[in-house]
Amino acid sequence: KLRRKKYKGSILIIGNEPYHPYQKPPLSKGFLTDDINERSLMLKSEVFYKKNNINLLLSKNVVSIDSSKQSLALDDGKTIYFSKLIFATGGIPNKLHTNSNTNGILYLRTIEDSKKIKDQMNRSKSLLIIGAGYIGLEISAIARKIGIETTVIEMSERPMSRVVCPEVSDFFKNKHETNGVNFLLDSKVVDVQQNGGKKKVFLKDGSELDTDMVIVGIGLKPNEVLAKKAGIKCNNGITVDTFGETSIKNIFAIGDCSNQYNDIFKKRLRLESVQNAVDQAEAVASVLTGGDCPKPAIPWFWSDQYDLKLQITGISSNYDSYKIEGSLKKEKFSVAYHKSNKLIALEAINDSKSFLAAKRLLDNQIEF
């Protein structure tokens, strides 16, 4: 974005992984089945970075930031100075708290995580997934596709309870059950122990389950550790203003790690989506090149499970009512959410036409 906007200064990207910047959504989808290869994950080719004079420091950790000196220290002892600094540190998977050694429990956030999951799937006959959110259900669909016996444990009473209405939860639950997934809802894991070559999972109700592998997908927390250490204000993410700037001048934050006031929804939001990361990158790039900050965009999200594509636009919290249009039986329908007779969000299942129409309505804030 910066180079496209004719930014002439130097650009340095520091990452603690050995990989060039890559897209993460396929890690819980096609990458697990080799439908998408590692090369296809990369956002840009190595040639692109060289051609655009963008430097990368890979496999490096930033250990501290001195905002007064506009410098940061790396784990190899080197000091780097900056005129502008952008946090794009994403999120950290929430860990499962148990009484035992949980080194064998798998989480998904990086290419390496996905490779470990893929490798174990190829050697396993049974899988237990803790968490029935996007990640858990997407991996569940992949596991069933390759014939692994799959159980999903969820603390709440329904899958994806934080993001969709009960009817959509039931619809996806039925789809997974039809494909052989076993759900244990309103259940809590209290311990996971190694039991020979298997893992024994203990539930709060006293029941026990044996499985070859365990994957945990219980959400993310913003990666704000460095920001807090540097004295930057944080509250469920690194707090930024309309322009993406933090409480310290010349330091910005974008993506999953940032918490920004949204003029459309009149509240602060920390959004975990590709679209939000791209939009905030666009905004900060515009600010740093002297342009106008783009108007806030309507959030949107998606999830692929089996032959279902779930697309969500808007924020449905605090709705007054919702209405289902289409056919659940034909697996093509949408759910429109309203507040004060105004559309605030829509969930679409295999219904891109309704999704795009709702997105346009929300973008223009057209009242019903």
N, C-alpha and C positions, 0 to 999 in steps of 0.2 A: 504493500500500500504506500509506504514512504517513497520508494523509488518511482512508483507510478505517478506520484504527486510531485515528482521532480526534486525530491530531497537530495541534496548534494553531499551532506556530511557522511561520516563513517558510521557503519552499522555493525554492531557485534551482538551475536546471539550466544548466550551461555546456557548449556544444558547438561544435566547430570547423567543423561543416557548416552550411549555410544552412537545413536542413530541420528540422522538428519531429521528435521521436523516432519512428523507424519500424522495422518488422520487416525483418530481413535475409534470412531463408531464401528468400523468393520471388525475390531478385535473380538467383539462378542457375537459376531455374525459370520460372514463369509470367510474370514481369515482362519477360523477354527476348522473349517472343512476344506481348506485349500482352494476354495472357489476364487479367493483373492490372494495373490502372492505378496511377499514382503515388498517387492519393488513397487507394486501398485499402491501401497500405503503411503508412499512418500509424497509430500505436498509439492515439492519441486525437485528437479534433478540437481546433481552436484554442479553441473555446468551453469545452471541458473544463478547459483550463489556467486560463482566466480565472475560470471558475466556482469552481474549487478553490484560487484564489489561489496558483498555481504559476507562478513567473516563469522565463522562458527568455532566456538570452543566447546568441544564435546567431552563427555565423561568428566566434567568438572563441577564442583560444588561451590557455591558462594557461601561463605561462613559468617560474614558480617558486612554491614554497610555503614559508612560514615557519611551522613547527609551533609554535614557542615563542610567536609573536604570534598564532597562529591566523589567518593571513592568506594570501592568494595574490595574485600579480601577473598581470595580463593583458597581452597583447601591445600593447594601446593605451595602456599606462601606468597604468591604473586598479588600485587595490587593493581587494580585497574581504575582509571579515572573516567568520569562521564560528565556530559553536560545535561543529558536527559536520561532517566532510568525508567524502564517499564517492567513491572511485575506481570508475568504471564505464567505463574507457578501452578495454576490449576488447583486440583483437590487431592486429598489424601483419603483413601478408603477407610471407613470406620471399621475398627477391629472388633472381633468377637471376644468378649471377656469370658474366660473359662478358668477352671482350676488346674488345668494340666498344660503340658508342653504342647503348643499348637503350631509347631514349625511346619507340619504337614498340611495345614489348612491353606487353601489357595484363595487369592484375591485377584481381581482384574483391573488393571489401570494402564499397564504398559505392554509393549510388544513382548518383552521377556515373560511377563505374567501370562499372556495369551499362549505363548509357546509352551510353557510349563503345563497349562491346562490341556492344550492339544496333545502333548506327549502322554499325559496321564490318561486322557480319554482313550487313546489308542491302546492302552494297557489295562483298561478297567471295564468291568461288566455292570457296575452299579455306581450311582452318583447321588449325593445328597446336596441340595442347594439350600442355603439359608438366606432367605429374603426373596419375596415375590414382587420385586420392582422390575424396571426395564431390564437390567443386567441379568438378574436371576432367570427371568422368563425367556429372554433371548437365548441364553446358554441352554436352558431347558429344551427349547425347540431344536437346537442343534444336536443336543445329546440324544434326543429321541430319533432324530433323522438318521443317526449312525447306529441306532439300536441299543443304547445304554439304558438300563433300568434307572428311572429318575424319580426322586422324591423331592418336593419343595416344601420347606418349613417356613411359615410366616407368622409373626407375632400378632398381626391384626386379623380381623375376621374375613378379609377378602384381599385378593391380589391387586396390586397397583392402587391401593386405597387412597393414597395421597394425591393421585393425579387424574383419576377417572371416576365416573359415577358408578353406583352399584350394578346397573344393568350391563355396563361395559366390562366391569370386573367379572361378573358371572359369565358373560360371553367368552372372554378369554380363558377363564377357568375351564369352561366346558370344552373349548377347543383343545386345550392341553390335555384334559382328561380323555378326550376322544383319541388322542395320540398316545395315550398310555402313561401320562404323568400322574403320580399320586401326590395329593396335597394334604398337608397337615396344617390347618389354619388355627389361629388363636393358640399357637404353641410356641414355647420358648426353649431354646437350647441352653443348658446350664454347664455342659462339659463335653469335651471331645477327647477320647483317649486312643492311643495306638493299641491295637489288639492283634498282634501278629502282623500279617500283611494287610489287615483291614483296619478300619477306624470304627470305634464304638461311640455313638452319639447318645448322650443322656438328655432327656427332656424334663421340664419342670414337673410334669405330671407323674414322673417316676418311670415312664416307659424308656426303652432302649432300642437303638437301631444300629445295625451293622451295615457298612458301606465300604466300597473300595476307595472312594475319594470324596472330599468335602470342599465345596466352593462357597464363599461368603460374599453376598452382595447386599449390604445393608446401608448403602448410601455413602456420601462423601462429606468430609469437613474441608473448608477452604484451607489451602496451604498458605497460612499467614504468619508462620513462625519467624521468618526473616524480617518481615515488615514490623511485627511487634517489637522485635529485638532492636530495630532501628528507630523506634519511637513513633512509628506511623500509627494513626488511629485505626482500630479494627473493631468491627462488631458483626459477627457472622460474615466474615470476609473483610478485605481491605476496603475501607470506606473511601469512595471517590465522589467528586462533584460531577456536574453535567458534562464536563470536558474530559473526564477520566483521571483528573489529577487528585492525588492523595492529600493528606493534611500537611505534607511537606512539599514545598515548591520544587518543580522540575522532576518529581517522581510520580509516575502514573501506574495504574493497574487495570488489567483487562481480563476478561474471561471468567472461568469458574471461581477464581480467587477474589473477585471484586464484588463489592456491594454498592449499588448505585441507585439514586432516587430516580424513579420513573414517572415522568410528567403525565403519561397516559393513565396509569393506575394510581397516581398520587400517593405512592409509598416507596420505600426502599425495597429493592429486589436483588437477590443473588441468584442468578440464573445459570443452570448447568446445561448449556446447549452450544452446539457448533455455531448456530446463527448468532447468538449473543456475543460469542468470542469474535466472530468476523465483524459484526456491527461495531463493537467497541474498538476493535483495531482500526477500522475505518475512521471512527470519530477522533481517536488520538492522533492518527496520521494526519488528519485534516488540521487539527489544532497545531501540531508541530511544524506544519508547512504553511501556516498563516491563513488557512481556509476557514470557512464556517463549519461549526459542528453540525453534523447531520441531525435531522429531527429524530426523536426516539422511535424505535421500531417496535411493532407488536411481536412479542415472543412467539416462537413456534418450535415444536419438537416432533420427533418421529421414532417409531420402533417397528422392526420387522420380526414377525414370529410366524413360522410356517409360511403359508401363502397369504398372510394378513399383513397389511400395512396400516399401522395406526399413526395418524397425523393429528397434532393438536396445535391450535393457534389461540393465543390469548391466555388469560389467567382466570380460572373458573371459581376461585375461592370467593366466598361471600355472595354467591348467586341467590336470586330470589326464586327462580324456577328453571327447569330445563325441559326440552322437547326432543323426542327421538323421531327422526325421519328416515324412511327407507326400510330395508328388510334385514332383520337379524338372521333369518333363516337362509337368505341368499348371501349372507356375509358381506353386505354392502349397505351401510347406513351411517348416519351422523347424529350427534347430540349437540344441540345448540343451547347455550347457557345465557340467561338474561338477568339483568339487574336494573330495576326502575325502567322496564320496557326497552332496555338497550342491550344489544348483543355484546357480551364480554368475552366469550370463548366458544370454541367448537371442537369437538372430537370427531374425527372422520375415520371410518374403517373401510378400506378399499373404496374410498369415495373422494378422490383427489379433486373432482370438480367442485364439490361442496366446500372442501377445505380451502381451495383457492378463492372461491367466492367470498367465504367468510373472512379470509385474510384481507381481501381488498376492502370489505366493509369496515373491518376493524382499523385498517390503516387510514381510512378516510373518516373514521369515527361517525359513520352514518347512523342516526337514530331510527329505530323502528317506530 
